[in-house]
Amino acid sequence: MIHGSISVDISFTDSTAGEVTAALKRLNLREGSEYTTGKVAIESGTVGTTVQFLAYGDYRDSGGNLQNLSPLRFAFRATPGARIVNDFGHELSESRDNICVDNWRDQVAIKTTAGTAIYTLIVYGT
C-alpha cells in the first residue's frame, strides 16, 4: 500500500508604503496531489557533467519484492546544482539546492553544469 503527496505552495507579498496610501500585491500559486495507489522509488548519488540516463524498469519495494515502475512524476534536489535533461540534451528542470517537481518524459537523464553534485530523486509511477 502506498500513501503520498506532492504539494507546491508558492506565496509572495509585495508591499510599498507611500506618504498617503500603501500598495499591496499578493501572489499565490498552489497545487497538491494525493496518491493512494502506484509505486515510488528513490535514488541518490553523485553525478558529473557526463549525461547519466535514468531508468526505473525494475526496483525493489518496501517488502523487497522486484517491481516494474512506469514513471509519471519526479521530485529532484541537487547540491550545488544539476539538471534533468531529455535525450536531446534539452533542459527540463534544474535544481540549485532547491526541490524541483515535474512530469516524467520518455528519456530523461541527469548531469551537472560543472563539477559534481549530490542528488536525490524520488520517482512516482504506476
N, C-alpha and C positions, 0 to 999 in steps of 0.2 A: 504494500500500500504506500502511496506517495501523498504527501501534502506539502504544498509550497506556494510561494507567491513571487511575483516580480512587480515591484512598485517603484514608480518615479514620481517625485513630488518637488516641483521647482516653484519657488516663490521669491519675488523681489519687490521691494518698496522703494520708490524714487520720490523724494520729497525736497521741496525748495521753499525756504521761508523768505517771504518778502516783507516790505515795510508795512503794507496794508493787508495783504492776503497771503495765504500759503497755498502752494500747489502740491498735490499728492497724486501719484500714479502707482497702481498696484498691478503686478504681472504674475499670473499663475498658470501653470501647466501641470496637470496630474493625469496619471494613468496607472491602473493596477489590474493585475490578472491573478486569479486564484487557480491552482491546479490540484485536482484530487485524483487524477489518473495520469499515466505517462511514465516516463523514465528520466533519470537525471544522472549525469556523470560529471566528475570534477577532475581537472588536470592542473598541475602546477609544475613549474620548471624554470629553466633558463633558456633564453633564446638570443640569437645574434642577428646579424644583418642578412644571413642566408635564409631564404624563404623555407619555412617548415610547415608542410601541409598537415592539416588536422583531419582525422577521420574517426568516426565512432561506430563502426560496424559491429564490433564486439567489445563488451566491457562486463565487469562483474558487479552485480547488485549487492545490496546490504547483506544478503544471505550467502554471498559467494558464488551465486549461480551465473553462468555465462548468459548474457543478454545481447540482443541486437537493438541498436538505437538509431532511429531516423531523426536527426537533429531538426528542431524547429526554431529555437531561440537560444541566445547565449548572453551571458554576463561575463565581463572581462576586465581585469585590472592588471596593470604592469608598472613596475618601478625600475628605472626612472621613466621609461616610456617604450611602447611598442605599438605596432599596427596590426590590425586584421586586414588582410588583402584578399582579393579574389585571384583566380588562376591567370588573369591578365595583368596582375600587379596593381590593379586599381584599389585605392584605399577605401575600406568600408567603415572602419572605426579606428580611433586612436585613443589610447589611454596614456596619460601622463600622471600616473599615480591617482587616477580617478576611475570610477566604475562606469563602463560603457555597456549599454544593453542594445541588442539589435536582433534582427531576424537572421537565421542561418541561410546561406546560399549554397548552391551545389558544391562548389570547390572553394574552400577558404583556407588561408594559411596565416601564419604569424611571423613577424620579423620586427627588428628594431630599426630605428632611423640611424643609429650609430652605436657602436659598442655592444654591450649585452644588457639584458633586462631580466628581471624575475617576474613571472606572470602567474596568474590564477585564472582559470577559465571554467565556468560552470555551463554545461550544455543541457538543455531540456528538450525532450522529444517524445516520440511515440515508439 
